[in-house]
Amino acid sequence: MRTKILSFIAISCLLILTSCGYDNYDEPKSIFSGKVVYEGETIGVRTNAVRLALFQDGYAFKSEIPAHIAQDGSFSVSLFNGEYKLVRVGGAPWEAPQSDTILIRVKGNTVQDIPVTPYFTINNASFQKSGNKVVAKFTIKKIVEDAEITSVSLYLGKSILTDNNRNEGNISLDLSNLSLNQEITAEISVPDGLAKADYVFARVGVQSNKANEFCYTQVEKVELK
């Protein structure tokens, strides 16, 4: 019986010491933030659908540190000061570079934009109310020569988190009549669920045959009243 009690005490002490060891790890206090950009313009995405991956050599924990990208193309992640390797993860609406590692030095709050090459960009986008409809005007530019468009859609939503997965109304454009580098007009009726609202959020998305995700315009608030 005495042996069992001593064994129990030893195990309990070991657990307490292990717990204290975990508690002694400092929390990261620096913030690494920025935007994903192409030629200085921020690329819109579906919030938290794509990410950047950070790795730090020379430490026991070498697993990926994800930096999830918000719908407006911005990201922010807490890190320890030090040197990191940043990778632009595949599946995003931009090309995966041949040399995909960017060296990041974090010291205090560090801001650095990350360049990407989207398959397509949506430019000169504008949205306005017309009767019971929202009318969008924009142009699409091909950036990657061998990319093809598989979908172009206009979305309406009740929140700023509006995209192809989260919306209250959407239309897909006829690709056979779509012209690159020329102004495109698309319109959508305001859904019944949003008809009494003071405003809606609108954005346009374009998807390439080379990506799972859409590239979007920035979300824009459209006044209905």
C-alpha positions in Angstrom: 0.0 0.0 0.0 2.9 2.4 1.0 4.5 1.7 -2.4 1.3 2.6 -4.3 1.0 5.8 -2.4 4.6 6.8 -3.1 4.1 6.0 -6.8 1.0 8.1 -6.9 2.9 11.1 -5.3 5.8 10.7 -7.7 3.5 10.7 -10.7 1.5 13.7 -9.4 4.8 15.7 -8.9 5.9 14.8 -12.4 2.6 16.0 -13.9 2.8 19.3 -11.9 6.4 19.9 -13.1 5.4 19.1 -16.7 2.5 21.5 -16.5 4.7 24.2 -15.1 7.1 23.7 -17.9 4.4 24.3 -20.5 3.2 27.3 -18.6 6.7 28.8 -18.7 6.6 29.2 -22.5 6.2 32.9 -23.3 3.4 34.0 -25.6 4.4 35.6 -28.9 4.2 39.4 -28.5 5.1 40.7 -32.0 2.6 41.1 -34.8 3.5 40.4 -38.4 0.9 41.9 -40.8 0.4 43.1 -44.3 -1.6 42.5 -47.5 -1.3 40.3 -50.6 -0.7 42.6 -53.5 -0.2 42.7 -57.3 1.4 45.8 -58.7 0.5 47.6 -55.5 -3.2 46.7 -55.6 -4.6 44.5 -52.8 -6.2 41.2 -54.0 -9.6 40.4 -52.5 -10.3 36.8 -51.5 -12.8 34.7 -49.6 -12.1 35.3 -45.9 -9.9 32.6 -44.3 -10.1 30.4 -47.5 -6.4 31.0 -48.4 -3.4 31.4 -46.2 0.3 32.1 -46.1 2.6 29.6 -44.2 5.5 30.6 -42.0 8.3 28.4 -40.7 11.1 29.0 -38.3 14.3 27.0 -38.4 16.3 26.0 -35.4 13.5 25.4 -32.9 11.9 22.3 -31.6 8.5 23.2 -33.1 8.9 23.4 -36.8 5.3 23.0 -37.8 3.6 25.5 -40.1 2.4 28.8 -38.6 -0.6 29.8 -40.7 -1.4 33.4 -41.6 -5.0 33.4 -42.8 -6.0 36.0 -45.3 -9.1 38.1 -44.7 -11.6 39.1 -47.4 -9.9 42.4 -48.1 -6.5 40.7 -48.7 -5.0 41.6 -45.3 -3.4 39.2 -42.8 -2.1 39.4 -39.2 -0.4 36.8 -37.1 1.3 36.8 -33.6 4.9 35.7 -33.7 8.1 35.7 -31.7 10.9 38.0 -32.9 13.2 36.2 -35.3 13.7 35.0 -38.9 10.9 33.1 -40.7 10.5 31.5 -44.1 7.1 32.5 -45.7 5.5 30.3 -48.4 2.5 31.3 -50.6 0.3 28.2 -50.2 -1.2 26.6 -53.4 -5.0 26.6 -54.2 -5.2 30.4 -54.0 -6.3 32.5 -56.9 -2.7 33.3 -57.8 0.2 31.5 -59.3 2.6 29.5 -57.1 6.1 30.9 -57.9 8.9 28.6 -58.8 11.0 30.1 -56.0 8.2 30.4 -53.4 10.1 31.2 -50.1 10.3 34.8 -48.8 12.6 35.6 -45.9 10.8 37.5 -43.2 12.5 39.2 -40.3 10.2 40.0 -37.4 11.2 42.5 -34.8 8.3 44.1 -32.8 5.3 44.9 -34.9 6.4 44.2 -38.5 4.5 45.2 -41.6 5.3 43.7 -45.0 3.1 43.2 -48.1 3.5 39.9 -50.0 3.5 40.1 -53.8 1.4 37.5 -55.7 0.6 37.0 -59.4 -3.2 36.4 -59.8 -4.4 34.5 -62.8 -6.9 37.4 -63.4 -7.6 40.8 -61.9 -10.8 42.7 -61.7 -10.3 46.4 -62.3 -12.3 49.7 -62.2 -15.2 48.1 -60.3 -18.2 50.2 -59.4 -21.6 49.3 -57.9 -24.8 51.4 -57.7 -28.5 50.9 -57.1 -30.8 51.2 -60.1 -34.5 50.7 -59.3 -34.7 47.4 -57.5 -31.4 46.2 -58.9 -27.7 46.6 -58.2 -25.6 47.3 -61.3 -21.9 46.5 -61.4 -19.3 47.7 -63.9 -15.8 46.4 -64.2 -13.1 45.1 -66.4 -11.2 41.8 -66.2 -7.5 41.5 -67.2 -5.7 38.2 -67.8 -2.3 38.1 -66.0 -1.2 34.5 -66.5 -1.2 33.7 -70.2 -2.4 30.1 -70.1 -5.2 30.7 -67.6 -8.8 30.4 -68.6 -11.9 31.8 -66.9 -14.3 29.2 -65.6 -16.7 31.6 -63.7 -17.5 35.3 -63.2 -20.2 36.1 -60.7 -21.8 39.1 -59.0 -22.8 38.7 -55.3 -25.0 40.5 -52.9 -24.9 40.0 -49.1 -26.0 41.4 -45.8 -22.5 41.4 -44.3 -19.1 42.5 -45.4 -18.2 38.8 -45.5 -19.8 38.3 -48.9 -18.4 35.8 -51.4 -19.4 32.7 -53.4 -20.0 30.6 -50.3 -21.7 33.4 -48.2 -24.3 35.6 -49.9 -28.0 36.3 -50.2 -28.1 36.6 -53.9 -25.8 36.0 -56.9 -25.7 35.7 -60.7 -23.2 34.0 -63.0 -22.3 35.8 -66.2 -22.5 34.2 -69.7 -18.8 33.6 -70.5 -19.5 33.4 -74.3 -20.1 37.1 -74.4 -17.3 38.1 -72.0 -14.6 40.4 -73.3 -11.3 40.9 -71.5 -9.9 44.4 -71.0 -13.3 46.0 -71.9 -16.0 47.3 -69.5 -18.5 44.6 -68.4 -21.9 45.4 -67.0 -23.8 43.0 -64.8 -27.0 43.5 -62.8 -28.8 41.6 -60.1 -32.2 42.1 -58.5 -32.1 42.8 -54.8 -33.4 39.6 -53.1 -36.6 39.7 -51.1 -34.6 39.1 -47.9 -32.6 42.3 -48.5 -35.3 44.5 -50.1 -36.1 46.2 -46.8 -32.5 46.8 -45.8 -30.9 50.2 -45.9 -27.9 48.8 -47.8 -26.3 45.7 -49.2 -22.7 44.6 -49.8 -21.7 43.8 -53.3 -18.6 42.3 -55.0 -17.6 40.5 -58.2 -15.5 37.3 -58.3 -13.6 35.6 -61.1 -12.3 32.0 -61.1 -9.6 30.5 -63.1 -9.3 26.9 -64.3 -6.0 26.8 -62.3 -7.4 27.7 -58.9 -10.0 26.5 -56.4 -10.7 30.0 -55.2 -12.0 33.1 -56.8 -10.2 36.5 -57.0 -12.6 39.2 -55.9 -13.1 42.9 -55.9 -13.1 44.6 -52.6 -16.5 44.4 -50.9 -18.5 47.6 -51.5 -21.5 48.9 -49.5 -24.4 49.9 -51.7 -27.1 52.2 -50.3 -30.6 51.1 -51.1 -32.5 54.0 -49.5 
